[in-house]
């Protein structure tokens, strides 16, 4: 039978309807996941079409998944982070939602204080155990949507839950029914989807969820969770590792609308950002992230990275204020006491800093040669250099001009007497056995000495 597809708007043969395969023993995909070896990537050369939704957005799990891997935030810190996310996401809510725990008195106090702010975005959602009393708790807090765990790989179904696939599906569907009864929109977290039997469990299960949703008149959001970071974005790869295949399959064979489809990834194999962008490209409207990528093990998809991916793919920040990223990094460092690795893109101390003299020479001639974009304009983080053994005359000149905010004819260059004297002093420091970089205080003291005090008051 031919019918007009809502996804492609083309006549297509009626899709095959997948049924639950209630097998007696777990399928652990040992060809890919031999625990004694690095997981393998296999190809079948089957390609699915790109289909980016009209609207894409970011959701946040900093206060749920992220908070599980650090010292718990105080109520004040949670409120401040929530306000930062609202400012960063802008008036159109590109950062659409953020999720909270609800179990402790502190959790509920933080939710209430964030609700009192009256901010439209990000919408406050929760994550709960799939129990009737928890759905009531969410409803009483005035929260529209909550996440529930529906683990979908045989690793979890057979090994952790000690169930069969049918028992797991029946349990999950009963929980969703309880959410509907409480008048709460469920967000089903399909845990470990990159080790799950996609057509034998995931698609039949999600088809049942979509049917229940239609019958109840309440949406069900599907969060595809790459819990172990096994997903790959390469075209033509085999399920269950294929991110394009997972997203396309959920839309094409499980009838999940893009606006109800969300990707949640981890960074165990350094693929979190590319996988999240791939999920957008192939039809998921939402990607779930955490601030600075803080999360279980190697972390979640860094929210600030997806702000940049959004702008790259859309050609605009669409109202987002990326300079808030720098404020967030400073807050984590100064108020929360979180140590950001210095090389971390966009937020690390050294992300746009160069030590090499030849690079500093390029910066001195034209910042664009060695800076990824105008970091001062976009992130309120000007490109900079660190002075050390390899800095050279150009690096010293650049450091002085930047730190003393010298413009135009007031700038020093490589031939300036002050720069030459500083170079001679730095060379002697390292010839005498110094191993460490020079501090700003040391440099300023010598500049003051060599310049006869001409640069006093100008440094940062």
Legacy VTK file of the C-alpha trace (Angstrom):
# vtk DataFile Version 3.0
C-alpha trace
ASCII
DATASET POLYDATA
POINTS 460 float
0.000 0.000 0.000
1.247 3.494 -0.886
0.751 6.434 1.434
2.018 9.991 1.685
4.822 10.177 4.255
4.664 12.904 6.878
8.449 12.826 7.070
9.440 13.085 3.395
6.157 14.351 1.921
6.581 11.673 -0.768
4.532 8.630 -1.656
6.135 5.666 0.073
5.285 2.012 0.485
3.624 1.440 3.837
6.403 0.799 6.350
6.967 -2.632 7.798
5.657 -2.745 11.365
8.240 -4.166 13.714
7.138 -6.499 16.520
8.794 -7.126 19.851
11.319 -9.956 19.694
11.045 -11.478 23.155
14.169 -13.623 22.952
15.171 -15.977 25.807
18.793 -14.830 26.007
20.257 -11.328 25.752
21.741 -10.011 22.529
24.938 -8.327 23.703
26.333 -7.598 20.230
29.605 -9.318 21.009
30.872 -8.715 17.468
31.013 -5.009 18.360
31.298 -5.125 22.119
33.860 -7.748 23.036
34.634 -6.452 26.500
38.293 -7.445 26.214
38.816 -5.201 23.154
38.075 -1.665 22.018
34.507 -1.532 20.583
34.466 -1.993 16.826
32.761 0.142 14.178
31.147 -1.909 11.406
29.770 -0.669 8.075
26.891 -1.928 5.945
27.002 1.021 3.503
23.322 1.812 4.053
22.818 5.559 4.032
19.841 7.465 5.379
18.935 10.995 4.285
19.770 14.111 6.227
16.599 15.764 7.487
17.293 18.641 9.852
14.094 19.926 11.492
12.864 23.460 10.907
13.464 24.262 14.584
16.320 22.904 16.673
17.203 23.678 20.269
19.282 22.737 23.291
18.130 21.183 26.559
20.176 21.047 29.729
20.975 18.406 32.336
23.561 20.334 34.395
21.424 20.168 37.515
20.637 16.456 37.119
23.213 14.360 35.237
25.867 17.033 35.664
25.325 17.444 39.389
25.701 13.696 39.921
29.430 13.917 39.189
30.452 16.925 41.310
29.833 18.211 44.814
26.106 19.063 45.014
25.340 22.683 44.202
23.791 24.935 46.815
20.339 26.402 46.235
21.947 29.780 45.518
24.318 28.239 42.956
21.465 26.401 41.230
19.464 29.621 40.964
22.461 31.518 39.566
23.207 28.822 36.984
19.553 28.829 35.967
19.677 32.596 35.424
22.875 32.294 33.401
21.255 29.653 31.173
18.257 31.888 30.605
20.474 34.789 29.554
22.631 32.577 27.348
19.605 30.984 25.655
18.094 34.333 24.737
14.485 35.448 24.255
13.592 32.672 21.799
14.532 29.889 24.182
17.235 28.166 22.170
18.141 26.656 25.544
14.629 25.298 25.900
14.556 23.189 29.071
16.592 22.180 32.102
15.916 19.257 34.437
15.984 19.077 38.228
15.898 16.417 40.911
12.868 16.609 43.215
13.600 14.280 46.116
15.228 16.385 48.805
13.979 19.531 50.496
16.892 21.380 48.888
15.906 20.120 45.425
12.355 21.396 45.841
13.511 24.711 47.323
15.770 25.283 44.294
12.886 24.538 41.917
10.563 26.932 43.742
13.130 29.739 43.783
13.767 29.299 40.055
10.024 29.272 39.408
9.679 32.540 41.345
11.971 34.236 38.820
9.181 33.982 36.249
11.547 33.208 33.375
9.965 31.623 30.328
13.125 29.752 29.347
14.584 27.349 30.123
11.432 25.469 31.111
11.865 23.582 34.379
11.443 19.821 34.040
12.327 16.979 36.387
13.748 13.462 36.462
12.083 10.911 38.736
11.690 7.253 39.528
8.693 5.904 37.636
6.409 5.684 40.672
2.876 6.971 41.161
3.800 9.092 44.195
6.632 10.729 42.239
4.320 11.706 39.383
2.024 13.342 41.951
4.992 15.200 43.434
5.869 16.606 39.989
2.262 17.599 39.382
2.018 19.335 42.777
5.126 21.368 41.926
3.359 22.684 38.835
5.815 21.035 36.442
4.537 19.930 33.048
7.136 17.346 31.995
9.292 14.762 33.718
11.911 12.277 32.650
11.617 8.576 33.494
14.166 5.839 32.932
13.303 3.156 30.366
16.522 1.217 29.834
16.437 -0.452 26.435
19.551 -2.597 25.957
19.676 -6.253 26.924
22.622 -5.361 29.146
20.155 -3.481 31.333
16.980 -5.500 30.753
18.505 -8.940 31.368
21.530 -8.162 33.524
20.362 -5.249 35.710
16.575 -5.523 35.796
16.553 -9.349 35.567
13.573 -9.196 33.210
12.638 -10.368 29.761
12.064 -7.796 27.043
8.286 -8.192 27.315
8.363 -7.772 31.079
10.457 -4.627 30.724
8.166 -3.190 28.044
5.044 -3.906 30.099
6.628 -2.269 33.154
7.628 0.822 31.204
4.228 1.197 29.528
2.504 0.918 32.926
4.697 3.762 34.211
3.777 5.941 31.247
0.108 5.204 31.907
0.588 6.420 35.485
2.156 9.633 34.180
-0.859 10.174 31.928
-3.172 9.501 34.878
-1.368 12.206 36.855
-1.606 14.614 33.922
2.174 14.769 33.465
3.972 14.612 30.108
6.565 11.795 30.241
10.012 12.077 28.711
11.226 8.533 28.203
14.992 8.168 28.631
15.931 5.218 26.400
19.071 4.371 28.330
21.917 2.587 26.507
20.295 2.821 23.067
23.651 2.287 21.309
23.767 -1.289 22.674
20.056 -2.035 22.182
18.305 -4.245 19.629
16.898 -1.382 17.595
14.291 -3.243 15.527
13.730 -6.059 18.026
12.989 -3.846 21.042
13.422 -0.091 20.580
11.112 0.471 17.588
8.282 -1.821 18.804
8.449 -0.209 22.251
8.422 3.348 20.923
5.565 2.470 18.562
3.539 1.458 21.612
4.472 4.715 23.340
3.328 6.749 20.341
0.039 4.815 20.227
-0.555 5.452 23.939
0.279 9.112 23.401
-2.269 9.458 20.612
-4.944 7.699 22.656
-4.295 9.855 25.745
-3.855 13.109 23.871
-0.624 13.742 25.835
2.763 13.989 24.069
5.576 11.608 24.937
9.107 12.873 24.432
11.743 10.324 23.392
15.281 10.873 24.640
17.767 8.600 22.875
20.549 8.096 25.426
24.030 7.134 24.280
24.850 6.233 27.858
28.329 4.850 27.204
29.353 7.142 24.347
29.376 4.300 21.794
27.504 6.222 19.082
29.266 7.083 15.821
28.310 9.667 13.238
29.964 8.022 10.208
27.612 7.415 7.243
26.878 3.791 6.435
27.608 2.326 9.867
25.718 -0.580 11.387
23.116 -0.243 14.130
23.085 -0.010 17.077
26.076 2.370 16.947
24.871 4.518 14.038
23.559 7.905 15.219
22.056 8.682 11.767
20.395 5.260 11.774
18.948 5.679 15.265
17.477 9.129 14.628
16.176 8.289 11.159
14.736 5.001 12.407
12.874 6.599 15.303
11.296 9.099 12.930
10.636 6.753 10.002
9.651 3.504 11.724
8.438 4.651 15.148
6.651 7.831 13.989
8.345 10.110 16.505
7.963 13.754 15.423
11.228 15.706 15.376
9.983 18.097 18.056
9.574 15.148 20.454
12.953 13.589 19.674
16.038 14.393 21.756
19.628 13.119 21.797
21.605 12.637 25.020
25.242 11.633 24.589
28.377 11.002 26.618
31.977 11.661 25.684
33.726 8.364 26.463
35.219 8.174 22.960
35.524 11.928 22.285
32.437 11.848 20.035
29.846 13.669 22.122
29.732 16.926 20.147
29.874 15.389 16.668
27.196 12.860 17.615
24.909 15.567 18.989
25.274 17.682 15.843
24.583 14.558 13.770
21.369 13.981 15.720
20.254 17.480 14.726
21.181 16.866 11.105
19.196 13.647 10.869
15.999 14.844 12.499
16.145 15.352 16.269
15.019 18.829 17.301
16.742 18.707 20.696
20.189 17.827 21.980
20.682 17.409 25.709
23.806 19.003 27.213
25.424 20.128 30.438
27.401 23.246 31.262
31.126 22.657 30.635
30.229 19.061 29.720
30.212 18.085 33.404
28.611 14.670 33.832
29.074 10.958 34.415
32.584 9.584 33.726
33.934 11.610 30.768
30.950 13.940 30.818
27.991 14.962 28.723
27.774 17.057 25.575
29.156 20.505 26.557
26.329 23.025 26.302
28.659 25.815 25.214
29.910 23.618 22.358
26.383 23.165 21.028
25.769 26.916 21.212
28.638 27.232 18.730
27.409 24.270 16.665
23.985 25.892 16.461
25.475 29.139 15.168
27.640 27.215 12.691
24.709 25.241 11.307
22.136 28.053 11.353
24.388 30.994 10.542
23.142 32.935 13.561
22.964 32.748 17.344
19.233 33.556 17.043
19.206 35.711 20.147
21.643 33.691 22.241
24.304 35.726 24.056
27.560 33.733 23.817
29.455 36.197 26.020
27.546 34.650 28.941
29.631 31.496 28.378
32.636 33.354 29.772
30.618 34.520 32.789
29.495 30.943 33.429
33.094 29.710 33.300
34.148 32.417 35.755
31.271 31.486 38.078
32.269 27.821 38.070
35.860 28.764 38.810
35.355 31.496 41.395
32.097 30.612 43.133
31.751 26.840 42.765
35.480 26.082 42.883
35.438 23.866 39.799
38.799 23.562 38.056
38.342 23.891 34.303
41.161 22.198 32.355
43.045 25.103 30.763
42.874 23.744 27.199
39.070 23.317 27.225
37.542 24.984 24.135
35.730 28.303 24.724
36.027 28.222 28.543
39.562 27.084 29.441
42.172 29.631 30.481
44.376 28.835 27.489
41.834 28.103 24.752
42.840 31.206 22.753
46.316 31.678 24.219
49.560 30.973 22.380
53.029 30.379 23.796
54.957 29.954 20.541
56.842 32.997 19.328
56.036 32.326 15.671
52.305 32.228 16.487
52.550 35.396 18.532
54.225 37.041 15.545
51.162 36.150 13.503
48.837 37.521 16.182
50.801 40.747 16.242
50.420 41.181 12.481
46.772 40.097 12.293
44.891 38.366 15.087
42.816 36.416 12.563
45.842 34.364 11.517
45.917 32.392 14.780
42.574 33.005 16.502
39.549 30.801 15.683
37.145 33.769 15.473
36.804 37.165 17.118
36.810 35.758 20.624
36.759 39.229 22.163
33.526 40.126 20.353
31.763 36.784 20.686
32.965 35.510 24.064
34.421 38.659 25.636
37.763 36.792 25.659
40.505 38.533 23.652
43.245 36.370 22.167
46.343 36.396 24.314
49.848 35.014 24.723
51.803 33.594 27.627
55.395 34.654 27.995
58.019 32.008 28.417
61.095 30.500 26.837
59.597 30.333 23.319
57.711 33.631 23.254
60.134 35.721 21.225
59.995 39.451 20.454
56.558 39.220 18.824
55.031 37.512 21.819
56.380 40.135 24.178
55.100 42.962 22.000
51.665 41.351 21.721
51.492 40.800 25.483
52.341 44.430 26.225
49.873 45.816 23.686
47.067 43.618 24.904
47.599 43.905 28.638
48.126 47.675 28.534
45.372 48.193 25.956
47.685 50.044 23.583
46.144 51.032 20.263
47.365 52.599 17.032
50.537 54.644 17.277
50.863 53.867 20.986
51.504 50.197 20.299
54.959 48.683 20.648
56.433 46.376 18.010
59.252 43.821 17.855
61.875 46.559 17.407
60.786 48.671 20.386
63.521 49.269 22.940
61.270 48.049 25.756
60.518 44.807 23.926
64.200 44.140 23.238
65.086 44.717 26.914
62.279 42.392 28.022
63.522 39.719 25.612
67.039 39.955 27.008
65.717 39.609 30.561
63.498 36.629 29.694
66.344 34.857 27.862
68.606 35.258 30.881
65.915 33.892 33.203
65.772 30.640 31.226
69.516 30.466 30.627
69.877 30.526 34.418
67.687 27.420 34.714
64.121 28.709 35.045
61.465 26.131 34.032
58.163 27.888 34.754
56.167 30.473 32.824
56.421 34.115 33.824
53.648 35.541 35.979
51.828 38.733 35.026
53.130 40.377 38.194
56.766 39.632 37.296
56.326 40.911 33.764
54.626 44.126 34.874
57.340 44.777 37.439
60.058 44.512 34.772
58.088 46.596 32.277
57.756 49.278 34.916
61.494 49.103 35.591
62.599 49.151 31.925
60.094 51.818 30.863
60.839 54.217 33.683
57.250 53.963 34.869
55.650 54.956 31.527
53.201 52.018 31.629
51.941 52.508 35.181
48.171 52.330 35.536
47.568 50.855 32.118
47.708 47.157 32.870
44.732 44.930 33.557
LINES 1 461
460 0 1 2 3 4 5 6 7 8 9 10 11 12 13 14 15 16 17 18 19 20 21 22 23 24 25 26 27 28 29 30 31 32 33 34 35 36 37 38 39 40 41 42 43 44 45 46 47 48 49 50 51 52 53 54 55 56 57 58 59 60 61 62 63 64 65 66 67 68 69 70 71 72 73 74 75 76 77 78 79 80 81 82 83 84 85 86 87 88 89 90 91 92 93 94 95 96 97 98 99 100 101 102 103 104 105 106 107 108 109 110 111 112 113 114 115 116 117 118 119 120 121 122 123 124 125 126 127 128 129 130 131 132 133 134 135 136 137 138 139 140 141 142 143 144 145 146 147 148 149 150 151 152 153 154 155 156 157 158 159 160 161 162 163 164 165 166 167 168 169 170 171 172 173 174 175 176 177 178 179 180 181 182 183 184 185 186 187 188 189 190 191 192 193 194 195 196 197 198 199 200 201 202 203 204 205 206 207 208 209 210 211 212 213 214 215 216 217 218 219 220 221 222 223 224 225 226 227 228 229 230 231 232 233 234 235 236 237 238 239 240 241 242 243 244 245 246 247 248 249 250 251 252 253 254 255 256 257 258 259 260 261 262 263 264 265 266 267 268 269 270 271 272 273 274 275 276 277 278 279 280 281 282 283 284 285 286 287 288 289 290 291 292 293 294 295 296 297 298 299 300 301 302 303 304 305 306 307 308 309 310 311 312 313 314 315 316 317 318 319 320 321 322 323 324 325 326 327 328 329 330 331 332 333 334 335 336 337 338 339 340 341 342 343 344 345 346 347 348 349 350 351 352 353 354 355 356 357 358 359 360 361 362 363 364 365 366 367 368 369 370 371 372 373 374 375 376 377 378 379 380 381 382 383 384 385 386 387 388 389 390 391 392 393 394 395 396 397 398 399 400 401 402 403 404 405 406 407 408 409 410 411 412 413 414 415 416 417 418 419 420 421 422 423 424 425 426 427 428 429 430 431 432 433 434 435 436 437 438 439 440 441 442 443 444 445 446 447 448 449 450 451 452 453 454 455 456 457 458 459
